[in-house]
Amino acid sequence: MDAVLGFIHSNMVWLGLIWGLVCKYVPALKNVPNALIPYVNAVVALLTGLMGPATAHAAGGILGGDSFLGHILGAGWTAIQSALIYEIFGRHPMNSMGIKKVT
């Protein structure tokens, strides 16, 4: 279980991006509000950070990776990174290839 949670947590930016793309471009999920996507990403990152394997103390950063505030800020930053990757690198190339969002 720790391996799965560790994988999800360490790849959360890309998994969050994929989750967002699935919500925007798969017709079965068209009722998921776009505003909900980053919050789901942040909650999943927070839960995997809290329940997953402990990070090394050197990877804690300024606020400390083991503190609850550090986990919350890290989860928020992960959600922001996923959204920025989509907005900057994903949306325009996908639109130019003819891939349209589900409305």
N, C-alpha and C positions, 0 to 999 in steps of 0.2 A: 504494500500500500504506500509506503514511503517513497518507493521508486516512482509510482504513478503521480503522486502529489508533487514530488520534486521535479518531474518532467513538466507537469503542467505549470508549476510556478516559474521554472527557469525559461519556459517558452511562452509565457503569458502574453507578451506583446504580439506575437505572431498568431497565437490561438485566438486572442481577442480580435485581431484583424480578420481572421477567417470567420469567426462568429458574426462579426458585423457584415461581412460580405454575404454570408448565407442569409442573414435577416433581410438584407436589402435586395437581393437578386433571386431568391427562391420564392416562387409564388405561394407556396404553402405557408410561409411565414410573413406574408405581407401585412398581417394585422399587428405585428410587433412594432411598437412605436420606435422611431429612430432615436428619440431622446432616452429610451431605456437601455440601449446597447452599451454605452460607456459605463452605466451604473452596474449592469450585470458583469461587465469585465472587471470593474473595481471590486465587487463583492467576491467574485471567484478568486481574484488575485489575493484578496485579504484572507479568505478562508484557507487557501492553499498555503499562504505564508504562515498562518497561525497553526495549522494542523500538520503541515509537512515537516520534513526534516529540518533541523536547525542549520542556519547558515554560519559560515565561519565568522568569527568576531571581526576580522579585518574587512569583511565585506559589508559591515554594518553601516558605514557612512557616518555622516556628522551626527545624525539623530540616533544612531544605534539601531541596528537591524532587529534586535530582539525586543525592543520596546513596542508597546501597542501603537503609539503615535507613529513610530517608524514604519510599522506594517501598514497603517492607514495611508500615510503619505506615499509609500511605495506603491500601494495598490492604485491610488489615484493617478500617480505618474504613469503607471503602466497603461491605464485606460486612456490617458491623454496621448501617449505615444502611439497607441493603436489608431486612435482617431486621426492624428496628424499624418500618419503613414497613408491612410486611406485618402484623406483630403488632398495631400500634396502629390503622392505618387500613384494613387490608384484610380481615383474618380475620372480624371481627364483621359488617361489612356484607355480606360474601359469604355467611356463614352465615344471616343474616336474609333474604337473597334466595333461599335454598334451594340455593345452590351448595355442595356437600359435597366434602370431600377424598376422594381415592381411597384405599381401605385395602386 
